[in-house]
Amino acid sequence: MRRGCGRRVLFVDDGHSTEQKVGETLPGAALRLLRKLSLPTPCCGGPHSQIGGNLSAWNSEELIQNDFIEDPDGPGWRLDRLCFDRTLRKSAIRSGATFLRSNVADVVRKTGSWEVKLHDGSTLTARWLVDATGRRAAIARRMGARRSCDTPLIALYALGKTEKNGRLNRTVIESVPQGWWYAALLPSGAPIAGLHIRPLDASRLASTPGGWHQALSKTHHINSLFSPKVFDCQLRPLDASSTRLDRFVGDEWIACGDAALSFDPLSSQGIFSALHGGMTGGSAVAAALDGQRTLTESYAARLEEVWRIYVTRLQSTYRSESRWRGESFWSGFHISCKG
C-alpha cells in the first residue's frame, strides 16, 4: 500500500453501483470542506447543477420560496452522485490511499492490530478501522455498538423520464396528511420524487398497483410541476429514519458518516455531515496513531452535540406543521437525544 501524509491507508468498497443514488443535494457550506481537503468542487458546466433554493408547502397551502442567494455560503448543488463518488475515490487514490474493490467479510482483533478478512478470501492487517459502511454500520455493530431508531421513516422514490426543457433548479417539499413529498430535477434532466411515510403505510402503498402515482396526483404543487405519468412504476424504498450509534469510537475503531449518525432527508444534512465526519474522524485516527487519544474523545463529543442540535431542530420542524395533527404520521413523531 502507498503512503499518504505519513499513513498507509486502504479503503475497501465494492464500487459497482451503476444506479442513480438518492441523496444528491450538496449544501453550499460543504464546498468549504471540499476546498479544505483539496478536493474538486462542483462548477457550472460540469456534471452537477446549481440549486437556486427551495420551494416548500409546509403548514401552508402556498408554495413558499427560499432563495440560496441569501445564504452566506452560496447556492447548493444537485449532484450526479455516481460521478461525485467516483471523483472522491480518484482523489483519495491520488493522495496515496490504496483502493480495493471488495467487501469486508469479518474482522478479528489480534495483538496490537486488526485482521480483516475480505469476501475474496484475502486477509489484511490494520491498526485502526474506520467504519464508513453507511446505515449498516457493519464494523461498529460487529464491535458491539447498538444502533437506535425512534420513529421509523421510509422514503418511496421513483425516477422519471428526462425532460429536455426542464428548468426547475429548486428543491420542492410538500407536506401531506400521510407524510411529505420531495421532488427535484437531477442534473441529467430526469425528475425524481419521493414520499416519506411510516413503514406500514409504505408497505401498503407499494403493494397497491398505482398507489404511489395516485398519491402523487393528489398533491397540490408537485403534481402541477411533474405529471405522475412521467415516473417509473418501479419504486425504490429507502430507510430515511433518524438513527445513531450508542457509541462512535471504540478500541482502535471509529465510525463516521451515516454509520455514526443518519439524518432525516428533511434536514438536508447527510452529505455535509458525512464529509465533515470523515475529515474530523480521519484527523482523530491520525492523532491516535501518534499516541494522542484526546481527539477521538473530542470527535465523539462533537457528534453528540451535532445530534442534540439536529434533534431539536428536526422536532421543531415537524411540529411546525399543524394542519395534520390528527394524522398518525404527524402525531406519532418522536426522536430522542440519547443513543
RODO-2510 file (C-alpha; in nm, 4 decimals, decimal comma):
residues 339
     n   res          X          Y          Z
     1     m     0,0000     0,0000     0,0000
     2     r     0,1198     0,3511    -0,0769
     3     r     0,1664     0,6172     0,1859
     4     g    -0,0401     0,9364     0,2177
     5     c     0,0542     1,2066     0,4728
     6     g     0,2759     0,9561     0,6510
     7     r    -0,0008     0,6954     0,6881
     8     r    -0,0748     0,3807     0,4964
     9     v    -0,4440     0,3941     0,4083
    10     l    -0,6527     0,1216     0,2496
    11     f    -1,0186     0,1675     0,1662
    12     v    -1,2377    -0,1222     0,0656
    13     d    -1,5571    -0,0790    -0,1350
    14     d    -1,7345    -0,2884    -0,3950
    15     g    -1,7591     0,0228    -0,6182
    16     h    -2,0063    -0,1491    -0,8513
    17     s    -2,3073     0,0806    -0,8180
    18     t    -2,4470     0,1929    -1,1539
    19     e    -2,7889     0,3015    -1,0266
    20     q    -2,8570     0,6667    -0,9524
    21     k    -2,8251     0,7238    -0,5793
    22     v    -3,0879     0,9110    -0,3831
    23     g    -2,9304     1,1755    -0,1627
    24     e    -2,7982     1,4181    -0,4192
    25     t    -2,8082     1,7598    -0,2509
    26     l    -2,4817     1,9282    -0,1544
    27     p    -2,5293     2,2460     0,0544
    28     g    -2,3125     2,5479    -0,0175
    29     a    -2,1359     2,5079     0,3176
    30     a    -1,9961     2,1736     0,2016
    31     l    -1,7804     2,3466    -0,0579
    32     r    -1,5701     2,4898     0,2257
    33     l    -1,4965     2,1350     0,3400
    34     l    -1,4077     2,0191    -0,0104
    35     r    -1,1651     2,3094    -0,0524
    36     k    -1,0099     2,2453     0,2880
    37     l    -0,9489     1,8853     0,1834
    38     s    -0,8160     1,9968    -0,1582
    39     l    -1,0982     1,8080    -0,3280
    40     p    -1,2674     1,9161    -0,6526
    41     t    -1,5754     2,1336    -0,6094
    42     p    -1,8831     2,1403    -0,8359
    43     c    -1,8742     2,4055    -1,1053
    44     c    -2,1025     2,5366    -1,3761
    45     g    -2,0739     2,3397    -1,6970
    46     g    -1,9792     2,0204    -1,5132
    47     p    -2,1853     1,7102    -1,4368
    48     h    -2,3615     1,8769    -1,1416
    49     s    -2,6239     2,1523    -1,1452
    50     q    -2,6650     2,4535    -0,9196
    51     i    -2,9712     2,4834    -0,6955
    52     g    -3,1364     2,8237    -0,6725
    53     g    -3,3223     2,7468    -0,3496
    54     n    -3,6218     2,5655    -0,2053
    55     l    -3,9948     2,5742    -0,2667
    56     s    -4,1960     2,4400     0,0242
    57     a    -4,5627     2,3995     0,1133
    58     w    -4,5241     2,3291     0,4842
    59     n    -4,8015     2,4307     0,7235
    60     s    -4,9386     2,6320     0,4346
    61     e    -5,1275     2,5737     0,1124
    62     e    -4,8955     2,8235    -0,0534
    63     l    -4,5594     2,7351    -0,2029
    64     i    -4,3038     2,9476    -0,0189
    65     q    -3,9797     3,0375    -0,1954
    66     n    -3,6429     3,0404    -0,0226
    67     d    -3,3519     3,1732    -0,2308
    68     f    -2,9999     3,0437    -0,1644
    69     i    -2,8621     3,3777    -0,2810
    70     e    -2,9287     3,4908     0,0765
    71     d    -2,7105     3,2110     0,2150
    72     p    -2,3566     3,3336     0,3012
    73     d    -2,2192     3,0014     0,1726
    74     g    -2,3871     3,0488    -0,1622
    75     p    -2,6046     2,8111    -0,3630
    76     g    -2,6236     2,4394    -0,3142
    77     w    -2,5672     2,1779    -0,5835
    78     r    -2,7673     1,8898    -0,7237
    79     l    -2,5134     1,6142    -0,7636
    80     d    -2,4680     1,3388    -1,0123
    81     r    -2,3926     1,1084    -0,7200
    82     l    -2,2183     0,8381    -0,9183
    83     c    -1,9840     1,0965    -1,0716
    84     f    -1,9310     1,2704    -0,7358
    85     d    -1,8443     0,9429    -0,5617
    86     r    -1,6049     0,8422    -0,8396
    87     t    -1,4305     1,1796    -0,8093
    88     l    -1,3826     1,1360    -0,4344
    89     r    -1,2485     0,7853    -0,4860
    90     k    -0,9989     0,9004    -0,7503
    91     s    -0,8882     1,1897    -0,5288
    92     a    -0,8204     0,9514    -0,2403
    93     i    -0,6123     0,7279    -0,4658
    94     r    -0,4139     1,0262    -0,5992
    95     s    -0,3410     1,1327    -0,2412
    96     g    -0,1759     0,7970    -0,1741
    97     a    -0,4557     0,5713    -0,0484
    98     t    -0,4956     0,2221    -0,1872
    99     f    -0,8349     0,1106    -0,3137
   100     l    -0,9578    -0,2488    -0,3166
   101     r    -1,2799    -0,3411    -0,4923
   102     s    -1,4222    -0,5843    -0,2413
   103     n    -1,6247    -0,6107     0,0804
   104     v    -1,5252    -0,6884     0,4377
   105     a    -1,6393    -1,0354     0,5449
   106     d    -1,5048    -1,0332     0,9005
   107     v    -1,2688    -0,8551     1,1392
   108     v    -1,0772    -1,0210     1,4211
   109     r    -0,8826    -0,8462     1,6952
   110     k    -0,5192    -0,9528     1,7212
   111     t    -0,2466    -0,8230     1,9499
   112     g    -0,1977    -0,4576     1,8531
   113     s    -0,3833    -0,4865     1,5201
   114     w    -0,6929    -0,5978     1,3350
   115     e    -0,7123    -0,8907     1,0978
   116     v    -0,9509    -0,8004     0,8150
   117     k    -1,0959    -1,0796     0,6031
   118     l    -1,2376    -0,9872     0,2631
   119     h    -1,5036    -1,1646     0,0602
   120     d    -1,2445    -1,2746    -0,1948
   121     g    -1,0726    -1,4760     0,0793
   122     s    -0,7720    -1,2478     0,1271
   123     t    -0,6646    -1,1277     0,4708
   124     l    -0,5154    -0,7907     0,5636
   125     t    -0,3982    -0,6266     0,8852
   126     a    -0,4654    -0,2754     1,0123
   127     r    -0,4011    -0,0810     1,3318
   128     w    -0,7257     0,1166     1,3090
   129     l    -1,0608     0,0571     1,1424
   130     v    -1,2824     0,3352     1,0090
   131     d    -1,6446     0,2318     0,9644
   132     a    -1,7856     0,4204     0,6654
   133     t    -2,0350     0,1491     0,5681
   134     g    -2,3388     0,3778     0,5800
   135     r    -2,6545     0,2956     0,7710
   136     r    -2,5455    -0,0683     0,8036
   137     a    -2,2663     0,0361     1,0427
   138     a    -2,1250    -0,3083     0,9682
   139     i    -1,7955    -0,2665     1,1544
   140     a    -1,9273    -0,0806     1,4596
   141     r    -2,2045    -0,3339     1,5109
   142     r    -1,9504    -0,6152     1,4991
   143     m    -1,7769    -0,4314     1,7813
   144     g    -2,0953    -0,4450     1,9889
   145     a    -2,2222    -0,0919     1,9216
   146     r    -2,6017    -0,0628     1,9100
   147     r    -2,7991     0,1343     1,6555
   148     s    -3,1141     0,3115     1,7715
   149     c    -3,4100     0,4448     1,5759
   150     d    -3,7035     0,6199     1,7434
   151     t    -3,9524     0,6910     1,4639
   152     p    -3,9061     0,4755     1,1507
   153     l    -3,9345     0,6572     0,8190
   154     i    -3,9422     0,5040     0,4712
   155     a    -3,8911     0,7018     0,1506
   156     l    -4,0621     0,5628    -0,1598
   157     y    -3,8739     0,7159    -0,4543
   158     a    -3,9224     0,6975    -0,8275
   159     l    -3,7241     0,8357    -1,1198
   160     g    -3,8899     0,9929    -1,4218
   161     k    -3,8213     1,0386    -1,7899
   162     t    -3,5641     1,3020    -1,8776
   163     e    -3,7176     1,6364    -1,9621
   164     k    -3,5023     1,8165    -2,2169
   165     n    -3,6646     2,1511    -2,1436
   166     g    -3,6805     2,1071    -1,7680
   167     r    -3,5782     2,4319    -1,5979
   168     l    -3,6642     2,3737    -1,2313
   169     n    -3,3484     2,4482    -1,0319
   170     r    -3,5068     2,4185    -0,6886
   171     t    -3,5937     2,1523    -0,4370
   172     v    -3,9681     2,1152    -0,3797
   173     i    -4,1094     1,9981    -0,0446
   174     e    -4,4812     1,9452     0,0161
   175     s    -4,6387     1,8025     0,3298
   176     v    -4,9493     1,5848     0,3049
   177     p    -5,1620     1,4057     0,5671
   178     q    -4,9677     1,0774     0,5411
   179     g    -4,6181     1,2327     0,5316
   180     w    -4,4244     1,4615     0,2993
   181     w    -4,3030     1,4714    -0,0596
   182     y    -3,9693     1,5686    -0,2093
   183     a    -3,9188     1,6437    -0,5772
   184     a    -3,6439     1,7860    -0,7962
   185     l    -3,4743     1,7668    -1,1336
   186     l    -3,1466     1,5754    -1,1451
   187     p    -2,8548     1,7201    -1,3455
   188     s    -2,9477     1,4806    -1,6270
   189     g    -3,2885     1,6471    -1,6517
   190     a    -3,4669     1,3445    -1,5079
   191     p    -3,7205     1,4236    -1,2362
   192     i    -3,7046     1,2456    -0,9018
   193     a    -3,9797     1,2341    -0,6413
   194     g    -4,0158     1,0618    -0,3064
   195     l    -4,2899     1,0179    -0,0487
   196     h    -4,1707     0,9910     0,3130
   197     i    -4,4099     0,7857     0,5254
   198     r    -4,4228     0,5254     0,8029
   199     p    -4,3154     0,1662     0,7178
   200     l    -4,6654     0,0146     0,7376
   201     d    -4,8077     0,2833     0,5084
   202     a    -4,5136     0,2371     0,2718
   203     s    -4,5772    -0,1375     0,2550
   204     r    -4,9442    -0,0827     0,1789
   205     l    -4,8744     0,1805    -0,0830
   206     a    -4,6018    -0,0200    -0,2553
   207     s    -4,8279    -0,3257    -0,2779
   208     t    -5,1166    -0,1261    -0,4270
   209     p    -5,0910    -0,1022    -0,8077
   210     g    -5,0637     0,2626    -0,8993
   211     g    -5,0900     0,3656    -0,5338
   212     w    -4,7787     0,5839    -0,5337
   213     h    -4,8788     0,7600    -0,8546
   214     q    -5,2299     0,8194    -0,7212
   215     a    -5,0834     0,9709    -0,4054
   216     l    -4,8643     1,1994    -0,6171
   217     s    -5,1645     1,3089    -0,8225
   218     k    -5,3324     1,4314    -0,5018
   219     t    -5,0533     1,6772    -0,4194
   220     h    -5,1276     2,0404    -0,4975
   221     h    -4,7874     2,1611    -0,6147
   222     i    -4,5640     1,8694    -0,7111
   223     n    -4,8402     1,7277    -0,9297
   224     s    -4,8518     2,0580    -1,1178
   225     l    -4,4749     2,0518    -1,1713
   226     f    -4,4375     1,6831    -1,2604
   227     s    -4,7124     1,4675    -1,4021
   228     p    -4,7289     1,1265    -1,2280
   229     k    -4,7206     0,9719    -1,5754
   230     v    -4,3529     1,0628    -1,6258
   231     f    -4,2368     0,8468    -1,3334
   232     d    -4,1359     0,4820    -1,3469
   233     c    -4,3577     0,2221    -1,1859
   234     q    -4,0509     0,0779    -1,0131
   235     l    -4,0305     0,2263    -0,6647
   236     r    -3,7112     0,2484    -0,4613
   237     p    -3,7860     0,2026    -0,0893
   238     l    -3,5146     0,3556     0,1297
   239     d    -3,4660     0,3825     0,5034
   240     a    -3,4892     0,7548     0,5782
   241     s    -3,5082     0,7266     0,9582
   242     s    -3,3033     0,9266     1,2036
   243     t    -3,0652     0,6714     1,3541
   244     r    -2,7449     0,6744     1,5577
   245     l    -2,4944     0,4511     1,7320
   246     d    -2,4787     0,4405     2,1092
   247     r    -2,1011     0,4950     2,0767
   248     f    -1,8942     0,6281     1,7904
   249     v    -1,5446     0,5226     1,8960
   250     g    -1,4060     0,2021     2,0422
   251     d    -1,0874     0,0016     2,0761
   252     e    -0,8963     0,1134     1,7643
   253     w    -1,2113     0,1702     1,5599
   254     i    -1,4188     0,4749     1,4736
   255     a    -1,7467     0,5298     1,2866
   256     c    -1,8204     0,8241     1,0582
   257     g    -2,0854     0,9414     0,8151
   258     d    -2,4145     0,7526     0,8078
   259     a    -2,2518     0,4702     1,0026
   260     a    -2,2347     0,7023     1,3038
   261     l    -2,5366     0,9289     1,2514
   262     s    -2,8091     0,9026     0,9866
   263     f    -3,0286     1,2039     0,9228
   264     d    -3,3860     1,2519     0,8096
   265     p    -3,3652     1,3818     0,4474
   266     l    -3,5757     1,6801     0,5543
   267     s    -3,2634     1,8187     0,7233
   268     s    -3,0539     1,8112     0,4010
   269     q    -2,7624     1,7309     0,6312
   270     g    -2,6459     1,3876     0,5154
   271     i    -2,3654     1,4566     0,2663
   272     f    -2,2290     1,7566     0,4561
   273     s    -2,2121     1,5605     0,7828
   274     a    -2,0536     1,2630     0,6069
   275     l    -1,7789     1,4846     0,4635
   276     h    -1,7225     1,6626     0,7935
   277     g    -1,7272     1,3375     0,9911
   278     g    -1,4789     1,1768     0,7530
   279     m    -1,2459     1,4751     0,7833
   280     t    -1,2567     1,5039     1,1643
   281     g    -1,2661     1,1285     1,2171
   282     g    -0,9600     1,0832     0,9973
   283     s    -0,7741     1,3520     1,1910
   284     a    -0,8669     1,1820     1,5179
   285     v    -0,7336     0,8476     1,3961
   286     a    -0,4089     1,0078     1,2714
   287     a    -0,3584     1,1669     1,6137
   288     a    -0,4354     0,8395     1,7916
   289     l    -0,1691     0,6651     1,5834
   290     d     0,0723     0,9232     1,7262
   291     g    -0,0403     0,8331     2,0773
   292     q    -0,2800     1,1286     2,1218
   293     r    -0,6203     0,9853     2,2166
   294     t    -0,7914     1,3091     2,3152
   295     l    -0,9048     1,3843     1,9590
   296     t    -1,1110     1,0656     1,9415
   297     e    -1,2873     1,1726     2,2610
   298     s    -1,3442     1,5198     2,1167
   299     y    -1,4738     1,3639     1,7959
   300     a    -1,7303     1,1566     1,9862
   301     a    -1,8335     1,4568     2,1959
   302     r    -1,8775     1,6659     1,8822
   303     l    -2,1070     1,4044     1,7265
   304     e    -2,3164     1,4035     2,0434
   305     e    -2,3529     1,7802     2,0131
   306     v    -2,4392     1,7570     1,6424
   307     w    -2,7084     1,5024     1,7257
   308     r    -2,8534     1,7152     2,0071
   309     i    -2,8843     2,0215     1,7811
   310     y    -3,0229     1,8122     1,4952
   311     v    -3,2929     1,6529     1,7131
   312     t    -3,4050     1,9898     1,8487
   313     r    -3,4318     2,1441     1,5020
   314     l    -3,5969     1,8426     1,3387
   315     q    -3,8603     1,8121     1,6103
   316     s    -3,9337     2,1826     1,5779
   317     t    -3,9740     2,1493     1,2010
   318     y    -4,2145     1,8557     1,2226
   319     r    -4,4183     2,0194     1,4977
   320     s    -4,4483     2,3373     1,2931
   321     e    -4,6815     2,1528     1,0541
   322     s    -5,0123     2,1913     1,2408
   323     r    -5,2640     2,1048     0,9680
   324     w    -5,2420     1,7261     1,0066
   325     r    -5,2059     1,6805     1,3820
   326     g    -5,4839     1,4233     1,3877
   327     e    -5,2967     1,2005     1,1423
   328     s    -5,0784     0,9189     1,2792
   329     f    -4,7689     1,0318     1,0870
   330     w    -4,7668     1,3747     1,2477
   331     s    -4,8897     1,2809     1,5940
   332     g    -4,6515     0,9871     1,6325
   333     f    -4,3218     1,1616     1,5554
   334     h    -4,0587     1,1254     1,8254
   335     i    -3,6814     1,1277     1,8287
   336     s    -3,4523     1,1030     2,1310
   337     c    -3,1358     1,2962     2,2031
   338     k    -2,9856     0,9872     2,3688
   339     g    -2,8266     0,6955     2,1907
***
